[in-house]
Amino acid sequence: MEEEGKLIHTGKKWKDESFHQTYQQADIIRQKLLNIWTENTAHTGMQVKVKFLPSKNKFVVKTRRHPDFDSKKETKGSKKNGKSKRRNKKNTDRTMFDATASI
């Protein structure tokens, strides 16, 4: 029986850099990107991979920045529970008994 309560953390998404007909063409682009990133310290933590897309019968070069190298400012803080504070506040100007409504 499967456990339905498990959370799957997929990580940061990859961006498509370019598409190629052969693996050799895609690997050349991958090597160029790796060389550029090793020379420049502003690109620390960058990752690149080549993946085959059978639906298009092409190879794609994908890039991303490793999540460990992202600054903490970019990550989301605590999650909200979905209920706003305004919804939970009571209307204090309304009384239980309104004397003006009587005769």
Secondary structure as the mmCIF struct_conf table of DSSP 4:
data_model
#
loop_
_struct_conf.conf_type_id
_struct_conf.id
_struct_conf.beg_label_comp_id
_struct_conf.beg_label_asym_id
_struct_conf.beg_label_seq_id
_struct_conf.end_label_comp_id
_struct_conf.end_label_asym_id
_struct_conf.end_label_seq_id
TURN_TY1_P TURN_TY1_P1 GLU A 4 GLY A 5
BEND BEND1 LYS A 12 LYS A 12
HELX_LH_PP_P HELX_LH_PP_P1 LYS A 13 TRP A 14
STRN STRN1 LYS A 15 HIS A 20
BEND BEND2 GLN A 21 THR A 22
HELX_RH_AL_P HELX_RH_AL_P1 TYR A 23 GLU A 39
HELX_RH_3T_P HELX_RH_3T_P1 THR A 41 HIS A 43
TURN_TY1_P TURN_TY1_P2 THR A 44 GLY A 45
STRN STRN2 MET A 46 LEU A 53
TURN_TY1_P TURN_TY1_P3 PRO A 54 ASN A 57
STRN STRN3 LYS A 58 ARG A 65
HELX_RH_3T_P HELX_RH_3T_P2 PRO A 67 PHE A 69
BEND BEND3 ASP A 70 ASP A 70
TURN_TY1_P TURN_TY1_P4 LYS A 72 GLU A 74
BEND BEND4 THR A 75 THR A 75
BEND BEND5 SER A 78 SER A 78
HELX_LH_PP_P HELX_LH_PP_P2 LYS A 79 LYS A 80
BEND BEND6 GLY A 82 GLY A 82
HELX_RH_AL_P HELX_RH_AL_P2 LYS A 85 ASN A 88
BEND BEND7 LYS A 89 LYS A 89
TURN_TY1_P TURN_TY1_P5 THR A 92 ASP A 93
BEND BEND8 MET A 96 PHE A 97
HELX_RH_3T_P HELX_RH_3T_P3 ALA A 99 ALA A 101
#
